[in-house]
Amino acid sequence: MNKVNELAKVLIVDDTEFNIDIIYGALEDIYDVRVAMSGPEALSLVELDPPDIILLDISMPDMDGFEVCERLKALPYAKDIPVVFISANSHLESK
C-alpha cells in the first residue's frame, strides 16, 4: 500500500466475466479492485495507475497471460509489480 488508510490496488485480468465476478466478490470489501478483460486493456490500466498486485489469467485470446506478464516486466514502472497467475483450467498439463 502506498499511503496510510489507502486500500491496496488489485488488478484482475481475465476474459471471463464469471471468473471476474467470483474474484471481485471475494476482494471488493478489502481492496481497491480494478478489472481488465484483455491483455492490452491491462497494460493500459497499469500505465495509467499501477496496481499493487495483478491477478492474471493464463488463457486469454489474442494475448495470453504469459505475454502480458513479459510485457509488464519489460516496463520500468511495472517490473516490480507482483503477478499471480490464475486459471480455471484444471488440466495438470496446462499448469
Backbone as ProteinMPNN parsed JSONL, in Angstrom:
{"seq_chain_A": "MNKVNELAKVLIVDDTEFNIDIIYGALEDIYDVRVAMSGPEALSLVELDPPDIILLDISMPDMDGFEVCERLKALPYAKDIPVVFISANSHLESK", "coords_chain_A": {"N_chain_A": [[0.842, -1.185, 0.0], [0.399, 2.258, -0.654], [-0.129, 4.654, 0.805], [-1.128, 5.727, 4.103], [-4.206, 4.44, 5.259], [-5.077, 3.992, 2.688], [-6.432, 1.786, 0.39], [-5.005, -1.25, -0.814], [-4.278, -1.697, -4.259], [-5.687, -3.901, -6.507], [-5.417, -5.558, -9.513], [-7.449, -7.357, -11.579], [-7.183, -9.564, -14.208], [-8.852, -11.017, -16.675], [-10.65, -12.817, -19.156], [-13.153, -13.801, -18.815], [-16.28, -13.195, -17.603], [-17.614, -14.5, -15.477], [-15.524, -15.602, -13.923], [-14.244, -13.246, -13.143], [-16.279, -12.059, -11.634], [-16.409, -13.794, -9.41], [-13.82, -13.548, -8.224], [-13.668, -10.778, -7.864], [-15.843, -10.38, -6.12], [-14.877, -11.669, -3.849], [-12.818, -10.011, -3.058], [-13.545, -7.299, -3.047], [-14.396, -5.898, -0.709], [-12.135, -5.531, 0.731], [-10.002, -4.593, -0.754], [-8.968, -2.167, -3.253], [-10.298, -2.807, -6.089], [-9.68, -3.371, -9.484], [-10.522, -4.028, -12.919], [-9.618, -5.747, -15.875], [-10.368, -6.929, -19.072], [-8.801, -7.983, -21.021], [-5.489, -8.522, -22.34], [-4.234, -6.208, -23.626], [-5.879, -4.169, -22.538], [-5.269, -4.425, -19.836], [-2.54, -3.701, -19.822], [-2.768, -0.999, -20.516], [-4.236, 0.002, -18.316], [-2.402, -0.439, -16.248], [-0.377, 1.277, -16.993], [-1.641, 3.768, -16.654], [-2.337, 3.805, -13.892], [-0.585, 2.18, -11.815], [-1.135, -0.971, -10.263], [-0.974, -2.593, -6.987], [-0.736, -5.297, -7.009], [-1.194, -7.937, -9.403], [-3.64, -10.079, -10.611], [-3.623, -12.516, -12.842], [-5.034, -14.009, -15.619], [-4.191, -16.994, -17.321], [-5.011, -18.103, -19.79], [-6.112, -16.4, -22.411], [-7.691, -14.868, -25.242], [-5.962, -13.603, -28.159], [-3.819, -12.181, -26.621], [-2.065, -13.94, -24.395], [-1.753, -14.688, -20.837], [0.964, -15.091, -20.218], [2.348, -13.611, -22.163], [1.394, -11.05, -21.549], [2.496, -10.756, -19.0], [5.271, -10.847, -19.62], [5.495, -8.475, -21.101], [4.78, -6.613, -19.144], [6.873, -6.918, -17.279], [8.936, -5.87, -18.704], [8.603, -3.186, -18.558], [9.688, -0.261, -16.967], [8.174, 0.993, -14.903], [6.488, -0.995, -14.117], [7.755, -3.368, -13.619], [8.287, -4.369, -11.054], [5.879, -5.052, -9.954], [4.016, -7.474, -8.306], [2.885, -10.506, -9.819], [0.302, -12.787, -9.998], [-0.514, -15.756, -11.373], [-3.586, -16.961, -12.614], [-6.034, -19.508, -13.223], [-8.782, -21.184, -14.655], [-8.612, -23.586, -15.697], [-8.392, -26.971, -15.183], [-6.707, -28.977, -15.963], [-3.76, -30.732, -15.5], [-1.504, -30.638, -17.214], [-1.719, -28.127, -18.343], [-0.812, -26.408, -16.469]], "CA_chain_A": [[0.0, 0.0, 0.0], [1.196, 3.451, -0.833], [-0.367, 5.674, 1.824], [-1.929, 5.296, 5.236], [-5.653, 4.394, 5.017], [-5.377, 3.767, 1.279], [-6.54, 0.361, 0.11], [-4.124, -1.79, -1.849], [-4.933, -1.818, -5.564], [-5.58, -5.21, -7.135], [-5.919, -5.615, -10.889], [-7.849, -8.677, -12.045], [-7.162, -9.628, -15.67], [-9.48, -12.27, -17.101], [-11.593, -12.567, -20.245], [-14.414, -14.455, -18.48], [-16.996, -12.427, -16.58], [-17.912, -15.348, -14.326], [-14.311, -15.656, -13.102], [-14.052, -11.915, -12.569], [-17.297, -11.869, -10.596], [-16.027, -14.558, -8.227], [-12.64, -12.947, -7.597], [-14.052, -9.431, -7.45], [-16.697, -10.518, -4.943], [-14.068, -12.082, -2.702], [-11.823, -8.994, -2.71], [-14.019, -5.913, -3.134], [-14.54, -5.245, 0.592], [-10.83, -5.431, 1.374], [-9.048, -3.945, -1.65], [-9.428, -1.34, -4.364], [-10.204, -3.783, -7.177], [-9.9, -2.926, -10.856], [-10.712, -5.173, -13.805], [-9.331, -5.664, -17.306], [-10.848, -8.152, -19.71], [-7.865, -8.388, -22.076], [-4.108, -8.126, -22.093], [-3.995, -4.798, -23.953], [-6.563, -3.315, -21.564], [-4.482, -4.496, -18.602], [-1.334, -2.888, -19.999], [-3.185, 0.408, -20.473], [-4.583, 0.352, -16.929], [-1.168, -0.411, -15.454], [0.331, 2.508, -17.361], [-2.355, 4.907, -16.065], [-2.33, 3.768, -12.433], [-0.072, 0.854, -11.482], [-1.698, -1.608, -9.075], [-0.01, -3.173, -6.06], [-0.621, -6.701, -7.406], [-2.011, -8.296, -10.558], [-4.117, -11.457, -10.722], [-3.592, -12.584, -14.302], [-5.464, -15.255, -16.248], [-3.213, -17.536, -18.263], [-5.61, -18.356, -21.107], [-6.955, -15.332, -22.959], [-7.473, -14.753, -26.686], [-5.104, -12.537, -28.683], [-2.593, -12.029, -25.829], [-2.242, -14.749, -23.189], [-1.194, -14.138, -19.606], [2.422, -15.113, -20.252], [2.794, -12.457, -22.953], [1.098, -9.851, -20.755], [3.498, -10.686, -17.935], [6.548, -10.473, -20.246], [5.447, -7.046, -21.443], [4.789, -5.858, -17.887], [8.201, -6.992, -16.666], [9.835, -5.068, -19.527], [8.315, -1.773, -18.316], [10.32, 0.179, -15.719], [7.192, 1.335, -13.875], [5.652, -2.155, -13.793], [8.552, -4.59, -13.469], [8.297, -4.862, -9.676], [4.524, -5.396, -9.508], [3.831, -8.932, -8.243], [1.87, -11.084, -10.697], [-0.135, -14.128, -9.631], [-1.259, -16.347, -12.475], [-4.803, -17.682, -12.238], [-6.584, -20.273, -14.337], [-9.915, -22.049, -14.36], [-8.294, -24.851, -16.338], [-7.993, -27.938, -14.161], [-5.816, -29.978, -16.528], [-2.433, -30.615, -14.943], [-0.522, -30.273, -18.225], [-1.833, -26.695, -18.66], [-0.174, -25.645, -15.417]], "C_chain_A": [[0.884, 1.244, 0.0], [1.055, 4.458, 0.298], [-1.205, 5.083, 2.949], [-3.407, 5.422, 4.877], [-6.032, 4.241, 3.546], [-5.387, 2.263, 1.029], [-5.541, -0.054, -0.965], [-4.921, -1.977, -3.129], [-4.63, -3.178, -6.18], [-6.171, -5.11, -8.53], [-6.197, -7.072, -11.239], [-7.884, -8.628, -13.569], [-7.68, -10.998, -16.079], [-10.501, -11.94, -18.182], [-12.96, -13.184, -19.978], [-15.097, -13.735, -17.329], [-17.282, -13.233, -15.324], [-16.711, -15.407, -13.374], [-14.06, -14.319, -12.409], [-15.031, -11.686, -11.428], [-16.915, -12.577, -9.296], [-14.868, -13.89, -7.489], [-12.969, -11.556, -7.069], [-14.879, -9.485, -6.161], [-15.925, -10.875, -3.692], [-13.162, -10.959, -2.198], [-12.357, -7.58, -2.534], [-14.139, -5.188, -1.798], [-13.207, -4.96, 1.26], [-9.848, -4.59, 0.563], [-9.75, -3.022, -2.641], [-9.231, -2.187, -5.615], [-10.538, -3.136, -8.511], [-9.938, -4.163, -11.746], [-10.303, -4.807, -15.226], [-9.743, -6.995, -17.916], [-9.977, -8.596, -20.886], [-6.462, -7.935, -21.679], [-3.834, -6.666, -22.431], [-4.67, -3.833, -22.977], [-5.788, -3.29, -20.247], [-3.234, -3.624, -18.7], [-1.656, -1.396, -19.935], [-3.506, 0.846, -19.052], [-3.347, 0.457, -16.049], [-0.384, 0.864, -15.749], [-0.309, 3.727, -16.692], [-2.228, 4.97, -14.546], [-1.877, 2.381, -11.983], [-0.691, 0.287, -10.201], [-0.583, -2.12, -8.16], [0.239, -4.653, -6.367], [-1.567, -6.958, -8.577], [-2.36, -9.774, -10.48], [-4.407, -11.679, -12.197], [-3.969, -13.968, -14.82], [-4.414, -15.699, -17.254], [-3.794, -17.606, -19.672], [-6.568, -17.235, -21.502], [-6.693, -15.264, -24.458], [-6.569, -13.56, -27.009], [-3.781, -12.425, -27.93], [-2.777, -12.822, -24.535], [-1.521, -14.123, -21.992], [0.318, -14.113, -19.587], [2.976, -13.927, -21.036], [2.543, -11.157, -22.202], [2.17, -9.673, -19.682], [4.867, -10.279, -18.492], [6.592, -8.986, -20.562], [5.489, -6.175, -20.186], [6.19, -5.796, -17.299], [9.245, -6.219, -17.457], [9.647, -3.566, -19.3], [8.904, -1.338, -16.98], [9.326, 0.455, -14.591], [6.346, 0.14, -13.444], [6.454, -3.405, -13.434], [8.541, -5.178, -12.064], [6.913, -5.199, -9.129], [4.403, -6.917, -9.458], [2.679, -9.377, -9.143], [1.58, -12.5, -10.213], [-0.959, -14.651, -10.798], [-2.453, -17.115, -11.927], [-5.31, -18.425, -13.465], [-7.744, -21.11, -13.846], [-9.689, -23.434, -14.957], [-7.751, -25.823, -15.305], [-7.055, -29.02, -14.69], [-4.384, -29.725, -16.058], [-1.411, -30.142, -15.978], [-0.594, -28.785, -18.6], [-1.132, -25.829, -17.623], [1.323, -25.789, -15.484]], "O_chain_A": [[1.968, 1.262, 0.582], [2.049, 5.059, 0.706], [-1.896, 4.08, 2.773], [-3.813, 6.405, 4.258], [-7.209, 4.354, 3.203], [-4.456, 1.555, 1.415], [-5.269, 0.695, -1.903], [-6.089, -2.365, -3.096], [-3.471, -3.556, -6.351], [-7.293, -4.634, -8.706], [-5.3, -7.914, -11.202], [-8.533, -7.76, -14.154], [-7.023, -12.014, -15.854], [-11.147, -10.894, -18.127], [-13.844, -13.1, -20.83], [-14.567, -13.671, -16.219], [-17.2, -12.7, -14.217], [-16.871, -15.276, -12.161], [-13.708, -14.275, -11.231], [-14.653, -11.175, -10.374], [-17.081, -12.022, -8.21], [-14.929, -13.693, -6.276], [-12.589, -11.203, -5.953], [-14.635, -8.72, -5.228], [-16.272, -10.437, -2.595], [-12.779, -10.958, -1.029], [-11.687, -6.743, -1.93], [-13.996, -3.966, -1.758], [-13.152, -4.228, 2.248], [-8.963, -3.948, 1.129], [-10.963, -3.094, -2.834], [-8.122, -2.274, -6.141], [-11.548, -2.445, -8.648], [-9.442, -5.223, -11.365], [-10.595, -3.717, -15.715], [-9.495, -8.056, -17.344], [-10.365, -9.476, -21.655], [-6.282, -7.085, -20.806], [-3.259, -5.947, -21.613], [-4.1, -2.799, -22.63], [-5.669, -2.239, -19.617], [-2.911, -2.893, -17.764], [-0.894, -0.62, -19.359], [-3.101, 1.927, -18.625], [-3.258, 1.344, -15.201], [0.206, 1.457, -14.846], [0.396, 4.617, -16.217], [-2.035, 6.044, -13.976], [-2.71, 1.496, -11.789], [-0.764, 0.974, -9.182], [0.595, -2.083, -8.515], [1.29, -5.196, -6.029], [-2.595, -6.297, -8.726], [-1.483, -10.62, -10.305], [-5.34, -11.089, -12.741], [-3.318, -14.965, -14.507], [-3.822, -14.877, -17.953], [-3.14, -17.212, -20.637], [-7.684, -17.14, -20.991], [-5.587, -15.57, -24.904], [-6.441, -12.63, -26.213], [-2.72, -12.561, -28.54], [-3.558, -12.423, -23.672], [-0.778, -13.152, -22.134], [0.908, -13.206, -18.999], [3.958, -13.309, -20.623], [3.386, -10.26, -22.215], [2.686, -8.573, -19.483], [5.55, -9.448, -17.894], [7.599, -8.319, -20.322], [6.147, -5.135, -20.163], [6.64, -4.733, -16.87], [10.327, -5.939, -16.942], [10.439, -2.762, -19.792], [8.648, -1.977, -15.96], [9.624, 0.17, -13.431], [5.564, 0.25, -12.499], [5.879, -4.398, -12.99], [8.765, -6.378, -11.903], [6.784, -5.59, -7.968], [4.659, -7.587, -10.459], [1.641, -8.72, -9.22], [2.492, -13.309, -10.039], [-1.975, -14.063, -11.166], [-2.355, -17.819, -10.923], [-5.051, -18.026, -14.6], [-7.698, -21.676, -12.754], [-10.488, -24.345, -14.743], [-6.763, -25.533, -14.63], [-6.648, -29.898, -13.929], [-3.864, -28.62, -16.209], [-0.543, -29.33, -15.658], [0.378, -28.241, -19.124], [-0.884, -24.648, -17.865], [2.036, -25.209, -14.665]]}, "name": "protein", "num_of_chains": 1, "seq": "MNKVNELAKVLIVDDTEFNIDIIYGALEDIYDVRVAMSGPEALSLVELDPPDIILLDISMPDMDGFEVCERLKALPYAKDIPVVFISANSHLESK"}
